[in-house]
Amino acid sequence: MKIPKRYEDLTVEQFQQLEQLKTDNELDSIDKAIKRLSILSGKTIDEVEDMTATDIHNHLLDAIFLSKPLHEIETPKEIKLGGVKFRYIEEISQYNICQEKDWKEMVKVTGNYIDCLPELMAICHQEFENDKWVYNSDNHLRNVELFKKSKLSESLGAVFFYSKSLMSFTKILADFSEKVNNEIQAEVNLMMADQEFKTFLSDGDGNTQ
């Protein structure tokens, strides 16, 4: 099983799902661990539960990068998603008023950047149409779906770039890092202190039922 081992290799959708998982207070530590591995691997919950407890634990340790703060990610000038060529807008003067209004409204409605990342990415990029770079709002919904599947290494930098022009870049990073920092390590510690989980590991049968 292959799972991302750095932030850059997460898809935008995976990153959002991992963040949402942190606020799910209905799952216990074992179920959270299984769901996290399902998100990282693309396997179903049932497929993960069929794995041995040791394998689950080891794969989660491979994802320990999630316990570290999200760092600045350099974005390539051009990317191709779903056959569409995009480039991030690197001049604030190239943003129109509608883009700026849409950006602020999306952040206001969701309350944070993570929940609307694909939408912000669609705003922060131009696409290559008829031999020129343009921002086409008619393609917004299509582009949102494309950016959900993009890697953070391809598209996150554009959001940071524009955010930096609106407010402190350091604060943006801090807001992301506050939710991310030490999350995985804390859960590992919690699981290892949990007698039920110790029994689960020692049994080694991968059955959480």
C-alpha positions, 0 to 999 in steps of 0.5 A: 500500500502506498500512502503520501509521505509529505504534504506535497503529495496529498491531493486537495481533497485528501487534505480537506478530508484529513482536516475534517476528520480532526473535528469528528468527535463521534469516532474513537481513536481506533476508528479515527486511525482506520479512517485516516489510513483509508483517506491516505490510501484510497482504500475502503474502510472494509479493506483497511479493517482487513489489514493486520493491526501491525500494518495499520500502525506502521502505515500510520507512522509513515504519515507522521509528517501530518504532525508537523506544521504545514510549510510553504509550498512552491507552486509551478508556474503552469500545471495541467489538470484534466487536459486543461492547462492552468497557471497561477495568477502571480500579479495582483493587478491581474485579479478583477473585482469579481474574483476578489469579491468571490474570494472574500465571500467564500472565506466568510461563508466557510470561516476558514481557507481549508473548507473552500480550498478548491474554490479558491484555487479556481479563482487563483488560476487562469486557463489557456484558451484560444492561445491566450491566458484568461480567467473564465468564470463560466468554467468555475464549477468544472475547475473546482472539481479539477483542483480537488484532485490536484496535488498540494504541490501543484496548486496550494502555493497560488492560494498562499500567494494571493493570501499574502497580498491580503494579510500576513503570510505568517498568520496564514501559515499559523492558522493552518499549522495550529490545527495540524501541529502534533495531531498525529503524534497525539493520537498515536500516544492516545492509542498506545495508552489505550488498553483496547488498542494494545489488545488490538495490536497484540492480537494482530488480526486486524479486526476492529469489531 
